[in-house]
Amino acid sequence: MRTNLTFSISFFVRKKKNSPEQALLYVRITINGRSKEISLKHDLPFEKWSQSAGKMQGSGAKSQLVNRKIETTMTRLHNVREDLIKEERIVTADAVNERYLGSDVTHNTLAGLLDYHSTR
C-alpha cells in the first residue's frame, strides 16, 4: 500500500512564564499540514537549547537525559505511524497523538467483561 503522507516531527521549547530562564520541551507532529503538540514534561535551561539542531547543547547529565528523551520520543512516534499504516487506519496528527499517549486503546475491566458475558 502506497501512502502520500507528509510527516514531520519537530522539537521546540517554550519559556516558562514565571521563570523565563527555564523552558518546557514540546514535540510537534505535522501530517499533511495539520499539527498537534505534545508536552514532554521536561524543564531545561532556555540558553542551552539549540533550535536548529532540535536538541539540548552540552555534554552534561541533564543534556544527555533530554537528548535521549528526544531520540526515544522520535522513535516511538515513527513506530506509531508505522503501526497505524499497518492497521490500515487513517493516519492523522490526532490519531498519532492519541496512540502515543495511549488514549485510543480501551481497557477492559473485570466488571465490564462480566457484564458483557451476562448479556451475551
Secondary structure, DSSP 8 states (H G I E B T S, - for coil): ------EEEEEEEEE-SS-TTEEEEEEEEEETTEEEEEEEEEEEEGGGEETTTTEE-SSSHHHHHHHHHHHHHHHHHHHHHHHHHHTT----HHHHHHHHHT-SS----HHHHHHHHHH-
